[in-house]
Every structure is written in structure tokens, then in C-alpha cells.
Amino acid sequence: MKFTDTIVSKQGRYSVGIEEESGRHYVSIPVSNGIVDYEEYNKIGRDSYDLFRSNRLFPFQSALIRS
């Protein structure tokens, strides 16, 4: 899997992009459980991806609900 971020929001603590092999869109968020830090990747639909691209301030939760 090759994840390519197209939008990064330091303020919102997320990134949005495309997984190159499948062409699927994703949103990733940092996760820390006290033992390890990692990125969690969640699939989003094309409509949600387009909303992120057109307005970087679009609320994170709303995009996930609409996908």
C-alpha cells in the first residue's frame, strides 16, 4: 500500500489522500495509546474527498458520516 497525502491539516490533526494501488480515498489521524504512536487510515468516499479538497476547514466528523 502506498498512501499519498494530498491535504494535511496540522490544526485539525488529519490528512486526506489517495491510496495509490487501489485508488481509494482516505483520511488519516494520529493515534497514541501510551505504548505506541501510529497513523490510523479510514476509507472515505469520493464525495467526502472532494469536500475536503474544496474546503480544508470542512469538519472531520461530517466527512466521515457522509462517506
Secondary structure, DSSP 4 states (H G I P E B T S, - for coil): --EEEEEEETTTTEEEEEETTT--EEEEEEEE-SS-EEEEEEEE-HHHHHHHHH-TTS-HHHHHHH-
